[in-house]
Amino acid sequence: MNILIIGCGFIGNTIAKAAEDMETIEKVYFMDKHREKLEKTSSTYSKSEMSCNLSDALNKVDLVIEAASQEALMEFGIQVLNEGKDLIMLSVGALHNEKFTRKLLDTAMEKGAKVCIPSGAIGGLDAIKSAQCGELRKVTLETRKSMTSLGMEQIPEKPVVVFEGPASLAIKRFPKNINIAASISLVGLGFERTKVKIILDPSVKKNIHTITAEGDFGSMTMIMENNPAPENPRTSQLAALSAISTLKQITNPIHVGV
């Protein structure tokens, strides 16, 4: 299998490094709007090669992994699916745009392509997805992050709530930090009924996510304490590992969970 990774950041590089030891992956092509990063990443791994044209790259690959941004996904996602290529998307927050989401799904159905969304920086999606098949009444996400994770310069003396409201609005205000809210919304109650609280906490060094859900199944509370990526504190290391897991699952005949 040949793959194309859009984005040469921490996640893209982590996937490429893992692909070096995956027998099912023969070639890894890269695209990135930053030429310097593209050249550096493409020359780092033995299976990697840079590509400057999406149409040309799609003729060579079986699968595309978006690991760049919501803007990149909205720019390239439809074209990827229109060529019948499967897509693993990391910037799931883009799906709060209903028009784009409908176009993405319609194109995938028409071309027989699949859209895969890794669980990202959280767990518990399989439980919420199962609970939604019955009556799921409440899903909340509380995210506690450091100043560097949120990209803020002013350091508060104590924890401060910087956002509280529906997931749809959280994603718009914090597009680089709250993809997990989109993932929870998609498998649960949707973007408007999923409630999100974001707390800036000067005392924490990890990204701490608390997910709660209630319904006919009972109730659940899950707490994740994720280490931020050393190269990009706005990204959790688990998000990159989740993308690798999804890539491995696609080539594995046995699927466990979501």
C-alpha positions as CSV (number, residue, x, y, z in Angstrom):
1,M,0.0,0.0,0.0
2,N,1.1,3.5,-0.8
3,I,-0.1,6.4,1.3
4,L,-0.1,10.2,1.1
5,I,0.2,12.3,4.3
6,I,-0.9,15.9,4.1
7,G,1.0,17.7,6.8
8,C,4.6,17.5,7.9
9,G,4.0,18.3,11.6
10,F,4.4,16.1,14.6
11,I,1.6,13.7,13.7
12,G,2.7,13.4,10.1
13,N,6.3,12.6,11.1
14,T,5.2,10.2,13.8
15,I,3.1,8.2,11.2
16,A,5.9,8.2,8.7
17,K,8.3,6.9,11.4
18,A,5.9,4.1,12.3
19,A,5.4,3.2,8.6
20,E,9.1,2.4,8.3
21,D,8.4,-0.8,10.2
22,M,5.1,-1.7,8.6
23,E,5.4,-4.3,5.9
24,T,2.1,-3.3,4.4
25,I,3.3,0.2,3.6
26,E,5.6,0.5,0.6
27,K,5.7,4.2,0.0
28,V,4.8,7.4,1.9
29,Y,4.3,10.5,0.0
30,F,4.1,13.9,1.7
31,M,2.5,17.3,1.0
32,D,2.8,20.5,3.0
33,K,2.4,24.2,2.2
34,H,5.7,24.9,3.9
35,R,8.4,23.8,1.4
36,E,11.2,23.7,4.0
37,K,9.2,21.3,6.3
38,L,8.2,19.2,3.3
39,E,11.8,18.8,2.1
40,K,13.1,18.0,5.6
41,T,10.4,15.4,6.4
42,S,10.6,13.7,2.9
43,S,14.3,13.2,3.3
44,T,14.2,11.9,6.8
45,Y,12.5,8.5,6.2
46,S,13.6,5.8,3.7
47,K,10.0,5.2,2.4
48,S,9.1,8.9,2.1
49,E,9.0,11.1,-1.0
50,M,7.7,14.7,-1.4
51,S,4.8,15.6,-3.7
52,C,3.8,19.1,-4.8
53,N,0.7,18.2,-6.7
54,L,-2.3,16.4,-5.2
55,S,-3.6,15.1,-8.5
56,D,-0.3,13.5,-9.3
57,A,0.0,12.0,-5.8
58,L,-3.5,10.5,-5.9
59,N,-2.5,8.5,-9.0
60,K,0.2,6.8,-6.9
61,V,-1.5,6.1,-3.6
62,D,-4.3,4.0,-2.1
63,L,-5.0,6.0,1.1
64,V,-4.6,9.6,2.2
65,I,-4.1,10.8,5.8
66,E,-4.9,14.4,6.6
67,A,-2.7,15.6,9.4
68,A,-2.6,19.3,8.8
69,S,-5.5,21.5,9.6
70,Q,-9.3,22.0,9.2
71,E,-8.4,24.4,6.3
72,A,-6.4,21.7,4.6
73,L,-9.1,19.1,5.0
74,M,-11.7,21.4,3.5
75,E,-9.4,22.2,0.6
76,F,-8.4,18.7,-0.3
77,G,-10.8,16.3,1.3
78,I,-13.5,16.3,-1.5
79,Q,-10.9,15.8,-4.2
80,V,-9.4,12.9,-2.4
81,L,-12.7,11.1,-2.1
82,N,-13.7,12.1,-5.7
83,E,-10.7,10.0,-6.9
84,G,-12.1,7.0,-4.9
85,K,-9.3,7.1,-2.3
86,D,-10.0,6.4,1.3
87,L,-9.3,9.2,3.8
88,I,-8.1,9.2,7.4
89,M,-8.8,12.6,8.8
90,L,-7.4,14.1,12.0
91,S,-8.9,17.6,11.8
92,V,-12.3,16.3,12.6
93,G,-13.4,19.7,13.9
94,A,-14.1,20.7,10.2
95,L,-17.2,18.5,10.3
96,H,-19.0,21.1,12.3
97,N,-19.6,22.7,8.9
98,E,-22.7,21.0,7.8
99,K,-22.4,21.9,4.1
100,F,-18.9,20.5,3.9
101,T,-19.8,17.4,5.9
102,R,-22.7,16.6,3.6
103,K,-20.6,17.1,0.5
104,L,-17.9,14.9,2.0
105,L,-20.3,12.1,2.8
106,D,-22.1,12.3,-0.6
107,T,-18.8,12.1,-2.4
108,A,-17.7,9.1,-0.4
109,M,-20.9,7.3,-1.1
110,E,-20.9,8.1,-4.8
111,K,-17.2,7.0,-5.3
112,G,-17.2,4.0,-2.9
113,A,-14.6,5.6,-0.7
114,K,-14.3,5.5,3.1
115,V,-13.7,8.3,5.6
116,C,-12.0,7.1,8.8
117,I,-11.7,9.2,12.0
118,P,-9.2,8.0,14.6
119,S,-10.3,8.3,18.2
120,G,-7.6,10.9,18.7
121,A,-6.6,12.1,22.1
122,I,-9.4,10.4,24.0
123,G,-10.9,7.0,24.9
124,G,-14.5,6.0,25.5
125,L,-15.8,6.7,22.0
126,D,-16.8,3.1,21.5
127,A,-18.9,3.2,24.7
128,I,-20.6,6.5,23.7
129,K,-21.2,5.1,20.2
130,S,-22.8,2.0,21.6
131,A,-24.9,4.0,24.1
132,Q,-26.2,6.2,21.3
133,C,-28.0,3.2,19.8
134,G,-30.3,3.4,22.9
135,E,-31.3,6.6,24.6
136,L,-28.3,8.8,25.3
137,R,-29.4,11.8,27.3
138,K,-26.2,13.7,28.2
139,V,-22.6,14.0,27.1
140,T,-20.2,16.5,28.5
141,L,-16.5,17.2,28.0
142,E,-14.3,19.2,30.4
143,T,-10.9,20.0,29.1
144,R,-8.2,21.4,31.3
145,K,-5.1,22.7,29.5
146,S,-2.0,24.6,30.2
147,M,-1.2,28.1,28.9
148,T,1.1,26.7,26.2
149,S,-1.4,24.1,25.0
150,L,-4.0,26.9,24.4
151,G,-1.4,29.3,22.9
152,M,-2.2,32.0,25.4
153,E,0.4,34.5,26.7
154,Q,-1.2,35.8,29.9
155,I,-0.6,33.5,32.8
156,P,-3.5,33.4,35.3
157,E,-2.8,32.8,39.0
158,K,-5.6,30.2,39.3
159,P,-7.7,28.1,36.9
160,V,-9.9,30.1,34.6
161,V,-12.9,28.9,32.6
162,V,-12.2,30.3,29.1
163,F,-15.2,28.6,27.4
164,E,-18.4,27.0,28.3
165,G,-21.1,26.1,25.8
166,P,-21.9,23.7,22.9
167,A,-19.3,21.8,21.0
168,S,-20.1,23.6,17.8
169,L,-19.0,26.9,19.3
170,A,-16.0,25.5,21.1
171,I,-14.6,24.1,17.8
172,K,-15.0,27.5,16.1
173,R,-13.2,29.4,18.9
174,F,-10.5,26.8,19.5
175,P,-10.0,25.0,16.1
176,K,-6.5,23.8,16.9
177,N,-7.3,22.5,20.4
178,I,-10.6,20.9,20.6
179,N,-10.9,18.2,17.8
180,I,-11.9,15.8,20.6
181,A,-15.2,17.7,21.1
182,A,-16.0,17.0,17.4
183,S,-15.3,13.3,17.8
184,I,-17.5,13.0,20.8
185,S,-20.3,14.9,19.1
186,L,-20.2,12.7,16.0
187,V,-20.7,9.5,17.9
188,G,-23.0,10.9,20.5
189,L,-25.5,13.7,20.7
190,G,-24.3,16.0,17.9
191,F,-22.5,19.3,18.0
192,E,-25.3,21.4,19.7
193,R,-26.2,19.0,22.5
194,T,-22.7,18.0,23.4
195,K,-21.6,20.5,26.2
196,V,-18.0,21.6,26.5
197,K,-16.0,23.4,29.2
198,I,-12.4,24.5,28.6
199,I,-10.3,25.5,31.6
200,L,-6.9,27.3,31.5
201,D,-5.0,25.9,34.5
202,P,-1.5,27.2,35.2
203,S,-0.8,24.2,37.5
204,V,-1.2,21.5,34.9
205,K,1.4,20.3,32.4
206,K,-0.8,17.7,30.7
207,N,-4.0,17.9,28.7
208,I,-6.7,16.6,31.0
209,H,-10.0,15.6,29.5
210,T,-13.0,14.4,31.5
211,I,-15.9,12.9,29.6
212,T,-19.2,12.1,31.2
213,A,-22.3,10.4,29.6
214,E,-25.7,9.4,30.8
215,G,-28.4,7.3,29.2
216,D,-30.4,4.1,29.3
217,F,-27.1,2.2,29.5
218,G,-26.3,3.8,32.9
219,S,-23.5,6.4,33.2
220,M,-19.8,6.7,32.6
221,T,-17.0,9.0,33.5
222,M,-13.6,8.8,31.8
223,I,-10.5,10.9,32.6
224,M,-7.6,11.1,30.2
225,E,-4.3,12.8,31.2
226,N,-2.4,13.2,27.9
227,N,1.2,14.3,27.5
228,P,1.4,17.1,24.9
229,A,3.7,16.5,21.9
230,P,7.2,17.9,22.6
231,E,7.3,19.7,19.2
232,N,3.7,21.0,19.4
233,P,2.1,21.4,22.9
234,R,-1.3,22.0,21.3
235,T,-1.3,18.3,20.1
236,S,-1.4,15.3,22.4
237,Q,1.0,12.4,21.7
238,L,-2.0,10.0,21.8
239,A,-3.5,11.7,18.8
240,A,-0.6,10.6,16.7
241,L,-0.6,7.1,18.1
242,S,-4.3,6.9,17.4
243,A,-3.7,7.7,13.7
244,I,-1.1,4.9,13.6
245,S,-3.5,2.5,15.2
246,T,-6.2,3.4,12.6
247,L,-3.7,2.9,9.8
248,K,-2.8,-0.6,11.1
249,Q,-6.5,-1.5,11.6
250,I,-7.2,-0.7,7.9
251,T,-4.7,-3.4,6.9
252,N,-5.8,-5.9,9.6
253,P,-8.6,-8.3,8.9
254,I,-9.6,-8.3,12.6
255,H,-11.2,-5.1,13.9
256,V,-11.7,-4.6,17.6
257,G,-13.9,-1.7,18.9
258,V,-14.4,1.4,16.7
